[in-house]
Amino acid sequence: LSMCFNFHHLKVDYKDGNKWELMEPDYMELKVIFEKWQMGMQRGNAWNALFWCNHDQPRIVSRFGNEGEYWKESAKMLAGMIHLMRGTPYIYQGEELGMTNAGFTDLSDYRDLESINAYHELVEVQGVAPEQMMRYLGKVSRDNARTPMQWNTETNAGFTTGTPWIKVNENYKKINAAAQLKDPDSIYNFYRRLIQIRHEEEIVVSGSFEMLMEESRQIFASQRVLDDKKLVVLCNFTPNHVAFDGVPKKAEIMIGNYKNEGGTYLRPYEAIAYKVEV
C-alpha cells in the first residue's frame, strides 16, 4: 500500500491503554494524535489513510457520536471531519448509514472469539461482574461492526433470506439504505456530497493542513490552504452549543450538517466547512 494506516486515534477511550477499561473519549488527545500524523506525514511528503471504522472497531457513531437525539448530526460531523483532512478517506460498510453498535444483551449473541474469551477471563478469573462485562462488550466488541448490512425493512434487513451467522441489529427498520436513499438530508447523501466535493475541489486533495483552535476541548478546527484558497473546517464534538470566534470574513459554506448557519456558535455535533478568500 502507498499510504499509512495508524490506529492511535482509536485508543483515546481506553483507560490506561486497556481495551477493557473504558472511559469517556479524550478529545484533546484525539486532536494531538491527528495533528501529529497530519503534520508529520505532510512534512515527509507522505500520505495518510483517513478512517474511523473497520471490522475490528466498534461503530464510530456509538463511540464518539450520539445514538439518540443527535444521531444524524453526529454521524455527519464525524464524516466531515475525516473527509476534509489531508489523505484518502475510507468508508466501512454501514458507516455511510450511521449504523450503530449491535446492542447485544446476551453472551450467546457474540461470535468474536476475542470477546468471548475476554468475558470468561475477566469474569471467571479477574472477578469482573457479568453485567459490567456485558457493558464492556456492548461498547468495544469487534462484533459491533460485524452485524449484517442493513439494506431495508424486510426480514434480516434484506441481507439474506436464510439465517445470518450473527444477529441483525434490531434498529434496522429505522437505519437502512432504502430509507436513506429516499431522504435528501440523510447521512448517506451527506457522504455522497463529501465524495463529490473531493472530486470537485482540488484544495481538499492537495491543500496543506494546519490545526486551529488547538486549546479548545470541544471543537476540532483545521484549515487547508492551496495557492490563494483556504478551507476552514469546524467540528463540535459535544451535544452542547459551543461559542467560537465567528464566521471567517469573505467566506461561503462549502458543506455543513445543519440547514442554516449558526453564526458565532456551533450547534450540537455541528460540522461546517467554509471556503475563504485569502
C-alpha positions in Angstrom: 0.0 0.0 0.0 1.2 3.5 -0.7 -0.3 5.1 2.4 -0.1 4.7 6.1 -2.8 3.3 8.4 -2.4 4.1 12.1 -4.8 3.2 15.0 -3.6 5.6 17.7 -6.7 7.8 17.4 -8.9 4.8 18.1 -7.4 4.2 21.6 -8.4 7.6 23.2 -11.2 5.9 25.1 -9.0 3.1 26.5 -8.3 3.7 30.2 -4.5 3.3 30.7 -4.4 1.8 27.3 -6.6 -1.2 28.3 -9.4 -2.0 25.8 -11.5 -3.5 28.7 -11.2 -0.4 30.9 -13.5 2.2 29.5 -13.6 5.9 29.9 -15.0 8.9 28.1 -13.0 9.7 24.9 -10.1 12.1 25.5 -10.8 14.6 22.7 -7.7 16.7 23.4 -5.6 13.6 23.0 -7.5 12.8 19.8 -6.6 16.3 18.4 -2.9 15.8 19.4 -2.8 12.5 17.6 -4.4 13.8 14.4 -2.2 16.8 14.3 0.9 14.7 14.8 0.1 12.4 11.9 -1.3 15.1 9.6 1.7 17.4 10.1 4.3 14.6 10.2 3.1 12.9 7.1 2.8 16.3 5.4 6.4 17.2 6.2 7.6 13.9 4.8 5.5 14.2 1.7 3.8 11.0 2.8 0.1 10.1 2.7 -2.5 9.3 5.4 -5.3 6.8 5.3 -8.3 8.5 6.9 -10.7 6.2 8.7 -12.9 5.7 11.8 -14.2 2.2 11.2 -13.3 -1.3 10.2 -14.2 -4.9 11.1 -12.2 -4.7 14.3 -13.5 -1.4 15.7 -16.9 -0.6 17.2 -19.2 1.7 15.3 -17.9 5.3 15.4 -21.3 7.0 15.9 -21.8 4.9 19.0 -18.3 5.6 20.2 -17.6 9.3 19.5 -21.0 10.4 18.4 -24.6 10.1 19.7 -27.0 7.2 19.2 -30.0 9.3 20.4 -31.2 12.8 19.7 -28.2 13.8 17.6 -27.6 10.5 15.8 -27.8 12.0 12.3 -25.9 15.2 13.2 -23.0 13.4 15.0 -22.6 10.8 12.2 -22.3 13.6 9.6 -19.9 15.5 11.8 -17.6 12.6 12.2 -17.7 12.0 8.4 -17.0 15.6 7.6 -14.0 15.8 10.0 -12.3 12.8 8.4 -13.1 13.5 4.7 -11.8 17.1 4.8 -8.4 16.2 6.2 -5.3 15.5 4.1 -5.2 11.9 2.9 -7.5 9.3 1.4 -10.8 8.6 3.3 -12.1 5.1 3.7 -15.7 4.2 4.4 -16.5 0.9 6.1 -19.8 -0.8 5.2 -22.7 0.7 7.1 -20.7 3.8 8.2 -22.4 5.8 5.5 -25.8 4.9 7.0 -24.8 5.7 10.6 -25.1 2.1 11.6 -24.7 1.7 15.4 -23.2 -0.8 17.8 -25.0 -4.2 17.8 -27.0 -3.8 21.1 -26.5 -7.5 22.1 -27.7 -8.4 25.6 -26.5 -12.0 25.9 -23.1 -13.6 25.6 -24.6 -16.2 23.2 -25.2 -13.4 20.7 -21.5 -12.9 20.2 -19.3 -14.8 17.7 -16.0 -13.0 18.1 -13.5 -15.2 20.0 -11.7 -12.2 21.4 -14.9 -11.0 23.0 -16.0 -14.4 24.3 -12.5 -15.2 25.7 -12.3 -11.8 27.3 -15.6 -12.4 29.0 -14.5 -15.7 30.6 -11.1 -14.3 31.6 -12.4 -11.1 33.2 -15.5 -12.6 34.8 -14.2 -16.0 35.9 -10.6 -15.2 36.7 -10.4 -11.5 37.4 -13.8 -11.2 39.1 -15.4 -8.6 36.9 -19.2 -8.6 37.4 -21.0 -10.3 34.4 -23.3 -7.3 33.9 -20.2 -5.0 33.8 -18.5 -7.2 31.3 -21.6 -7.2 29.1 -21.4 -3.4 29.1 -17.8 -3.6 28.0 -18.7 -5.9 25.1 -21.6 -3.6 24.2 -19.1 -0.8 23.8 -15.9 -2.3 22.4 -16.6 -5.8 21.0 -15.5 -6.3 17.4 -18.8 -7.9 16.7 -20.4 -4.4 16.9 -19.1 -3.8 13.4 -19.8 -7.2 12.0 -23.6 -7.3 12.0 -25.2 -7.7 8.6 -25.6 -4.7 6.3 -28.9 -3.0 6.8 -30.4 -2.7 3.3 -34.1 -2.3 4.0 -37.0 -3.2 6.4 -37.5 -6.7 5.2 -36.6 -9.8 7.2 -32.9 -9.8 8.3 -32.7 -6.2 7.0 -32.8 -7.6 3.4 -29.3 -9.1 3.9 -30.4 -12.7 3.4 -33.5 -15.0 3.2 -31.6 -17.5 5.2 -30.2 -17.4 8.7 -27.3 -14.9 9.1 -24.2 -16.1 11.0 -24.8 -13.3 13.5 -27.9 -11.3 14.6 -29.0 -8.3 12.7 -29.1 -5.0 14.7 -32.6 -4.5 15.9 -32.7 -0.9 14.7 -32.6 -1.9 11.0 -36.2 -0.7 10.5 -35.0 2.8 11.3 -31.5 2.7 9.9 -31.3 1.2 6.5 -30.1 2.0 3.0 -33.5 2.1 1.3 -34.8 4.8 3.7 -31.7 6.9 3.3 -31.7 6.8 -0.5 -35.1 8.5 -0.4 -34.0 11.2 2.1 -32.1 14.1 0.6 -30.9 15.0 4.2 -29.7 11.5 5.1 -26.3 10.5 6.3 -25.8 8.6 3.1 -26.4 11.7 1.0 -24.0 13.7 3.2 -21.3 11.1 2.4 -22.1 11.4 -1.3 -21.7 15.2 -1.1 -18.3 14.8 0.7 -17.1 12.5 -2.1 -18.4 14.9 -4.7 -16.5 17.8 -3.1 -13.3 15.8 -3.1 -13.7 15.4 -6.9 -14.6 19.0 -7.4 -12.3 20.9 -5.0 -8.6 20.5 -5.5 -7.9 22.1 -2.1 -9.4 19.0 -0.4 -7.0 16.7 -2.2 -3.8 18.9 -2.5 -4.1 21.6 0.1 -1.8 21.8 3.1 -3.1 21.1 6.6 -2.9 23.2 9.7 -4.7 22.8 13.1 -6.7 25.7 14.5 -8.1 26.4 18.0 -5.7 23.9 19.5 -6.7 24.7 23.1 -10.4 24.0 22.6 -11.7 20.9 24.3 -14.9 20.9 22.3 -14.1 21.9 18.8 -11.8 20.2 16.3 -10.8 23.0 13.9 -8.5 22.9 11.0 -7.7 24.6 7.7 -6.5 23.6 4.3 -4.6 26.0 2.1 -3.8 25.9 -1.6 -2.5 28.9 -3.5 -4.9 31.7 -2.8 -7.7 29.5 -1.4 -8.4 28.4 2.1 -10.8 25.9 3.6 -11.7 26.2 7.3 -13.3 23.2 8.9 -15.1 23.4 12.4 -16.4 20.3 14.1 -18.2 20.3 17.5 -17.7 17.0 19.4 -20.3 17.8 22.0 -24.1 17.8 22.4 -23.9 21.4 23.5 -23.8 24.8 21.8 -20.2 26.0 21.7 -19.1 29.6 21.0 -16.3 30.3 18.6 -14.8 33.4 17.1 -17.4 33.6 14.3 -17.5 33.1 10.5 -14.3 33.9 8.7 -14.5 37.0 6.5 -15.3 36.6 2.8 -16.4 33.1 3.5 -19.0 30.8 1.9 -20.3 27.5 3.2 -18.9 24.5 1.2 -20.8 21.9 3.3 -22.5 21.7 6.7 -24.7 19.3 8.6 -27.3 21.9 9.6 -29.6 23.6 7.1 -28.6 27.1 8.0 -25.7 28.9 9.5 -25.5 29.3 13.3 -23.3 32.4 13.5 -21.0 32.7 16.5 -21.6 29.3 17.9 -21.6 25.7 16.8 -24.7 23.7 17.5 -24.6 20.1 18.9 -22.3 18.0 16.8 -22.2 20.6 14.1 -19.7 20.4 11.3 -19.2 23.2 8.9 -16.6 24.0 6.2 -16.0 27.4 4.8 -14.3 28.4 1.6 -12.4 31.6 2.3 -10.8 34.2 0.1 -7.2 34.7 1.1 
